[in-house]
């Protein structure tokens, strides 16, 4: 699990090509939080926090549709998500972490599984 450090991720993939990389949810949310004023858009921030962890594909898609089409959501944030996060959904979204054991379920990169 990584904080989205591309050099680290490239090194892990080079050394362990069969490994599964994931992004730390805390770091993902922290990065997203830096791209809009959460105090000005508290409803958006609440939904983004839920969205990142959301295990249901239909609900995930529905929230993403809302984010893209709601005129109260800053377009710069929509563009940021489209460019930086949507191409790598499988690395960070709850929809990619289904049917995991208790040992695999976590929100942080403070766990390394050998």
ABEGO torsion letter per residue (X at the ends): XBAGBAAAAAAAAAABAABBBBBBAAAAAAAAAAABBAAABAAAAAAAAAAAABABAAAAAAAAAAAAABAABBAAAAAAAAAAAAAAAAAABAAAABGBBAAABBABAABBBX
